[in-house]
Amino acid sequence: MPRKRAKGIALVIEDAADVRRFASLVLVLEGLTVLEANTGERGLELARQNKCVLVLLDLRLPGRDGWWVLEEMKGNANLCDIPVIVFTASAGVDLQDKALSMGAADYLVKPLSAASLRESVARVLKR
């Protein structure tokens, strides 16, 4: 059986290990190579060091939060074109509007299903 060719590197920035593993598994099944970070600082470092095609970003992180990561990425010429899917437990419309206005490609509310994550990833990577 022929091996699926990897579609690129995805970065999951999430402090909850179980959620990080779940998201990573879904992305691997979609053919992506996955890097993981449990803090905003480490996530931004990995984004700078690797040619990522996608970032999944939690907003509530220890230390520098997801808002900081999103702002840093979108303000950096080398990172600004990487699509960022925010996934968070914060369901407020105002927060969703803020994330999208800052450059997020999509906004998902946890808990999320594998199907909703796959749909978002497919939609974002087609752009």
BALOBA-1460 file (C-alpha; in Angstrom, 3 decimals):
// residues 127
<rec num="1" residu="m" x="0.000" y="0.000" z="0.000"/>
<rec num="2" residu="p" x="1.489" y="3.385" z="-0.958"/>
<rec num="3" residu="r" x="2.350" y="5.731" z="1.864"/>
<rec num="4" residu="k" x="0.497" y="9.008" z="2.142"/>
<rec num="5" residu="r" x="2.771" y="11.907" z="1.435"/>
<rec num="6" residu="a" x="3.017" y="14.348" z="4.324"/>
<rec num="7" residu="k" x="1.149" y="17.591" z="3.689"/>
<rec num="8" residu="g" x="3.519" y="19.656" z="5.790"/>
<rec num="9" residu="i" x="4.153" y="20.574" z="9.398"/>
<rec num="10" residu="a" x="1.392" y="21.586" z="11.789"/>
<rec num="11" residu="l" x="2.073" y="23.077" z="15.204"/>
<rec num="12" residu="v" x="-0.284" y="22.507" z="18.140"/>
<rec num="13" residu="i" x="0.123" y="25.051" z="20.959"/>
<rec num="14" residu="e" x="-1.973" y="23.786" z="23.865"/>
<rec num="15" residu="d" x="-1.176" y="23.373" z="27.556"/>
<rec num="16" residu="a" x="-3.630" y="20.528" z="28.281"/>
<rec num="17" residu="a" x="-1.806" y="17.308" z="27.356"/>
<rec num="18" residu="d" x="-4.972" y="15.333" z="26.527"/>
<rec num="19" residu="v" x="-6.307" y="18.037" z="24.194"/>
<rec num="20" residu="r" x="-2.866" y="18.429" z="22.606"/>
<rec num="21" residu="r" x="-2.661" y="14.661" z="21.947"/>
<rec num="22" residu="f" x="-6.200" y="14.583" z="20.525"/>
<rec num="23" residu="a" x="-5.533" y="17.480" z="18.130"/>
<rec num="24" residu="s" x="-2.170" y="16.013" z="17.126"/>
<rec num="25" residu="l" x="-3.727" y="12.639" z="16.348"/>
<rec num="26" residu="v" x="-6.386" y="14.228" z="14.146"/>
<rec num="27" residu="l" x="-3.713" y="16.193" z="12.273"/>
<rec num="28" residu="v" x="-1.501" y="13.120" z="11.802"/>
<rec num="29" residu="l" x="-4.490" y="11.238" z="10.386"/>
<rec num="30" residu="e" x="-4.916" y="14.141" z="7.958"/>
<rec num="31" residu="g" x="-1.361" y="13.563" z="6.701"/>
<rec num="32" residu="l" x="0.409" y="16.335" z="8.595"/>
<rec num="33" residu="t" x="3.618" y="16.092" z="10.587"/>
<rec num="34" residu="v" x="2.893" y="17.523" z="14.033"/>
<rec num="35" residu="l" x="4.989" y="19.539" z="16.467"/>
<rec num="36" residu="e" x="3.665" y="20.277" z="19.949"/>
<rec num="37" residu="a" x="4.195" y="23.063" z="22.466"/>
<rec num="38" residu="n" x="2.618" y="23.554" z="25.883"/>
<rec num="39" residu="t" x="3.459" y="27.262" z="26.270"/>
<rec num="40" residu="g" x="3.153" y="30.304" z="24.055"/>
<rec num="41" residu="e" x="6.870" y="30.999" z="24.213"/>
<rec num="42" residu="r" x="7.785" y="27.467" z="23.097"/>
<rec num="43" residu="g" x="5.132" y="27.539" z="20.392"/>
<rec num="44" residu="l" x="6.452" y="30.767" z="18.918"/>
<rec num="45" residu="e" x="9.989" y="29.372" z="19.057"/>
<rec num="46" residu="l" x="8.895" y="26.248" z="17.132"/>
<rec num="47" residu="a" x="6.997" y="28.382" z="14.605"/>
<rec num="48" residu="r" x="10.152" y="30.413" z="13.982"/>
<rec num="49" residu="q" x="12.331" y="27.285" z="13.625"/>
<rec num="50" residu="n" x="10.067" y="25.261" z="11.318"/>
<rec num="51" residu="k" x="8.224" y="25.857" z="8.092"/>
<rec num="52" residu="c" x="4.701" y="25.277" z="9.393"/>
<rec num="53" residu="v" x="1.667" y="25.118" z="7.127"/>
<rec num="54" residu="l" x="-0.775" y="25.457" z="10.038"/>
<rec num="55" residu="v" x="-0.907" y="26.393" z="13.731"/>
<rec num="56" residu="l" x="-3.601" y="25.298" z="16.182"/>
<rec num="57" residu="l" x="-3.531" y="27.775" z="19.043"/>
<rec num="58" residu="d" x="-5.167" y="27.727" z="22.459"/>
<rec num="59" residu="l" x="-5.784" y="31.172" z="23.935"/>
<rec num="60" residu="r" x="-5.319" y="30.259" z="27.601"/>
<rec num="61" residu="l" x="-1.701" y="29.280" z="28.065"/>
<rec num="62" residu="p" x="0.706" y="29.613" z="30.975"/>
<rec num="63" residu="g" x="3.063" y="32.567" z="30.671"/>
<rec num="64" residu="r" x="2.508" y="34.310" z="27.355"/>
<rec num="65" residu="d" x="-1.029" y="33.514" z="26.211"/>
<rec num="66" residu="g" x="-2.432" y="32.730" z="22.785"/>
<rec num="67" residu="w" x="-3.330" y="36.360" z="22.129"/>
<rec num="68" residu="w" x="0.360" y="37.226" z="22.445"/>
<rec num="69" residu="v" x="1.353" y="34.360" z="20.136"/>
<rec num="70" residu="l" x="-1.223" y="35.404" z="17.527"/>
<rec num="71" residu="e" x="-0.090" y="39.034" z="17.675"/>
<rec num="72" residu="e" x="3.591" y="38.061" z="17.419"/>
<rec num="73" residu="m" x="2.960" y="35.715" z="14.491"/>
<rec num="74" residu="k" x="0.822" y="38.134" z="12.511"/>
<rec num="75" residu="g" x="3.339" y="40.940" z="13.118"/>
<rec num="76" residu="n" x="6.291" y="38.895" z="11.847"/>
<rec num="77" residu="a" x="6.963" y="38.904" z="8.089"/>
<rec num="78" residu="n" x="8.219" y="35.301" z="8.227"/>
<rec num="79" residu="l" x="5.202" y="33.970" z="10.145"/>
<rec num="80" residu="c" x="2.260" y="36.163" z="9.159"/>
<rec num="81" residu="d" x="1.139" y="33.950" z="6.264"/>
<rec num="82" residu="i" x="0.845" y="30.795" z="8.395"/>
<rec num="83" residu="p" x="-2.860" y="30.112" z="8.984"/>
<rec num="84" residu="v" x="-3.753" y="30.008" z="12.676"/>
<rec num="85" residu="i" x="-6.818" y="28.150" z="13.919"/>
<rec num="86" residu="v" x="-7.698" y="29.317" z="17.409"/>
<rec num="87" residu="f" x="-9.261" y="26.597" z="19.520"/>
<rec num="88" residu="t" x="-10.389" y="27.543" z="22.975"/>
<rec num="89" residu="a" x="-13.005" y="26.999" z="25.654"/>
<rec num="90" residu="s" x="-13.930" y="30.704" z="25.387"/>
<rec num="91" residu="a" x="-17.135" y="30.808" z="23.382"/>
<rec num="92" residu="g" x="-17.850" y="34.540" z="23.376"/>
<rec num="93" residu="v" x="-18.653" y="36.164" z="20.036"/>
<rec num="94" residu="d" x="-16.535" y="39.179" z="21.005"/>
<rec num="95" residu="l" x="-13.500" y="36.928" z="21.512"/>
<rec num="96" residu="q" x="-14.131" y="35.188" z="18.200"/>
<rec num="97" residu="d" x="-14.409" y="38.547" z="16.432"/>
<rec num="98" residu="k" x="-11.205" y="39.741" z="18.096"/>
<rec num="99" residu="a" x="-9.250" y="36.619" z="17.059"/>
<rec num="100" residu="l" x="-10.488" y="36.788" z="13.473"/>
<rec num="101" residu="s" x="-9.744" y="40.514" z="13.253"/>
<rec num="102" residu="m" x="-6.205" y="39.801" z="14.492"/>
<rec num="103" residu="g" x="-5.689" y="37.384" z="11.595"/>
<rec num="104" residu="a" x="-6.857" y="33.980" z="12.838"/>
<rec num="105" residu="a" x="-8.103" y="31.809" z="9.975"/>
<rec num="106" residu="d" x="-10.779" y="30.094" z="12.089"/>
<rec num="107" residu="y" x="-12.096" y="29.939" z="15.652"/>
<rec num="108" residu="l" x="-13.200" y="26.651" z="17.211"/>
<rec num="109" residu="v" x="-14.739" y="26.201" z="20.645"/>
<rec num="110" residu="k" x="-13.714" y="23.278" z="22.850"/>
<rec num="111" residu="p" x="-14.687" y="20.630" z="23.404"/>
<rec num="112" residu="l" x="-14.539" y="19.883" z="19.703"/>
<rec num="113" residu="s" x="-15.035" y="16.770" z="17.675"/>
<rec num="114" residu="a" x="-12.505" y="15.200" z="15.368"/>
<rec num="115" residu="a" x="-14.898" y="15.917" z="12.487"/>
<rec num="116" residu="s" x="-15.141" y="19.652" z="13.236"/>
<rec num="117" residu="l" x="-11.357" y="19.912" z="13.567"/>
<rec num="118" residu="r" x="-10.812" y="18.020" z="10.300"/>
<rec num="119" residu="e" x="-13.336" y="20.246" z="8.499"/>
<rec num="120" residu="s" x="-11.670" y="23.413" z="9.760"/>
<rec num="121" residu="v" x="-8.195" y="22.191" z="8.823"/>
<rec num="122" residu="a" x="-9.332" y="21.157" z="5.331"/>
<rec num="123" residu="r" x="-11.074" y="24.500" z="4.798"/>
<rec num="124" residu="v" x="-8.093" y="26.537" z="6.022"/>
<rec num="125" residu="l" x="-5.482" y="24.572" z="4.056"/>
<rec num="126" residu="k" x="-7.477" y="24.977" z="0.826"/>
<rec num="127" residu="r" x="-7.180" y="28.780" z="1.032"/>
